[in-house]
Amino acid sequence: MGTLSLEDFVDDQPWGDDLPLLEDIPSENPMPGVRIQRLVTRGDKRGELTVLMSALLEPIAPPPHVYQVSAEAGSIRAWVYHKRQFDRLAYTNGDLRAVLYDLREDSPTYEKLEILDVGAANKILLTIPPYVVHGIQNRGKSTATFINMPTAVYDPKHPDKSRIPFDHPGVPYKFE
Ligand SMILES: Cc1cn([C@H]2C[C@H](O)[C@@H](COP(=O)(O)OP(=O)(O)O[C@H]3O[C@@H](C)C(=O)[C@@H](O)[C@H]3O)O2)c(=O)[nH]c1=O
């Protein structure tokens, strides 16, 4: 028998500082279904840990599909919407700009534009409901990554994504 056994390990003690795991960021006249939550990072000399989503706080629709996007400096991914899925986008690094445009004709915020600068300086989980048009640009000088934890799987045979070009004149926002 070796000199080490499982019993040699010490269980982690409960921890609890006063930092929340996630907190809603209030926005003026929010688009229905859009949610902006501040991500909380805990760190020590080894590095950092940021919870991206957790059922610890409230019931969540478990993400059946999670992916990471790597965005080159200056790159633009726009304009898209989904018919069925909610996007749940975690932005934790880089200097990114997420732009939302509400084209839901029955929405109280119809034709509202919302611009969010996110990433290292503003770590957030952004929930985007179906039919809210969105785009993202990496405005930084280096590659940035972000995570999407949508509420539905990506089906290559029936992608749930509808697009127009990023410079379509119908959207009242111009990526620089
Ligand atoms: C969404 C998705 C795409 N792909 C493939 C398809 C394609 O070859 C490549 C890039 O896919 P897309 O062109 O759909 O990815 P892209 O248009 O870059 O999608 C991105 O758009 C921005 C606006 C977002 O909000 C992101 O969440 C992400 O959906 O990756 C997967 O393999 N799995 C996936 O889950």
PDBQT file of the ligand as one rigid body, heavy atoms in Angstrom, charges set to zero:
ROOT
HETATM    1  C1  LIG A 201     -22.987  28.485 -32.993  1.00  0.00    +0.000 C 
HETATM    2  C2  LIG A 201     -22.061  27.406 -33.479  1.00  0.00    +0.000 A 
HETATM    3  C3  LIG A 201     -21.355  27.550 -34.640  1.00  0.00    +0.000 A 
HETATM    4  N1  LIG A 201     -20.511  26.554 -35.046  1.00  0.00    +0.000 N 
HETATM    5  C4  LIG A 201     -19.703  26.724 -36.237  1.00  0.00    +0.000 C 
HETATM    6  C5  LIG A 201     -20.469  27.227 -37.452  1.00  0.00    +0.000 C 
HETATM    7  C6  LIG A 201     -19.461  28.066 -38.167  1.00  0.00    +0.000 C 
HETATM    8  O1  LIG A 201     -18.631  27.241 -38.958  1.00  0.00    +0.000 OA
HETATM    9  C7  LIG A 201     -18.587  28.629 -37.042  1.00  0.00    +0.000 C 
HETATM   10  C8  LIG A 201     -19.021  30.010 -36.669  1.00  0.00    +0.000 C 
HETATM   11  O2  LIG A 201     -20.400  29.907 -36.418  1.00  0.00    +0.000 OA
HETATM   12  P1  LIG A 201     -21.274  31.186 -36.580  1.00  0.00    +0.000 P 
HETATM   13  O3  LIG A 201     -20.918  31.919 -37.827  1.00  0.00    +0.000 OA
HETATM   14  O4  LIG A 201     -22.702  30.814 -36.316  1.00  0.00    +0.000 OA
HETATM   15  O5  LIG A 201     -20.742  31.981 -35.356  1.00  0.00    +0.000 OA
HETATM   16  P2  LIG A 201     -20.864  33.501 -35.185  1.00  0.00    +0.000 P 
HETATM   17  O6  LIG A 201     -21.718  34.196 -36.184  1.00  0.00    +0.000 OA
HETATM   18  O7  LIG A 201     -19.506  33.978 -34.946  1.00  0.00    +0.000 OA
HETATM   19  O8  LIG A 201     -21.720  33.450 -33.903  1.00  0.00    +0.000 OA
HETATM   20  C9  LIG A 201     -21.440  34.315 -32.946  1.00  0.00    +0.000 C 
HETATM   21  O9  LIG A 201     -22.213  35.469 -33.227  1.00  0.00    +0.000 OA
HETATM   22  C10 LIG A 201     -22.197  36.387 -32.203  1.00  0.00    +0.000 C 
HETATM   23  C11 LIG A 201     -23.079  37.568 -32.593  1.00  0.00    +0.000 C 
HETATM   24  C12 LIG A 201     -22.643  35.757 -30.949  1.00  0.00    +0.000 C 
HETATM   25  O10 LIG A 201     -23.504  36.262 -30.239  1.00  0.00    +0.000 OA
HETATM   26  C13 LIG A 201     -21.933  34.484 -30.588  1.00  0.00    +0.000 C 
HETATM   27  O11 LIG A 201     -22.637  33.815 -29.550  1.00  0.00    +0.000 OA
HETATM   28  C14 LIG A 201     -21.829  33.567 -31.722  1.00  0.00    +0.000 C 
HETATM   29  O12 LIG A 201     -23.110  32.951 -31.943  1.00  0.00    +0.000 OA
HETATM   30  O13 LIG A 201     -18.758  27.763 -35.926  1.00  0.00    +0.000 OA
HETATM   31  C15 LIG A 201     -20.342  25.403 -34.319  1.00  0.00    +0.000 A 
HETATM   32  O14 LIG A 201     -19.542  24.510 -34.698  1.00  0.00    +0.000 OA
HETATM   33  N2  LIG A 201     -21.041  25.228 -33.184  1.00  0.00    +0.000 N 
HETATM   34  C16 LIG A 201     -21.893  26.183 -32.726  1.00  0.00    +0.000 A 
HETATM   35  O15 LIG A 201     -22.505  25.986 -31.668  1.00  0.00    +0.000 OA
ENDROOT
TORSDOF 0
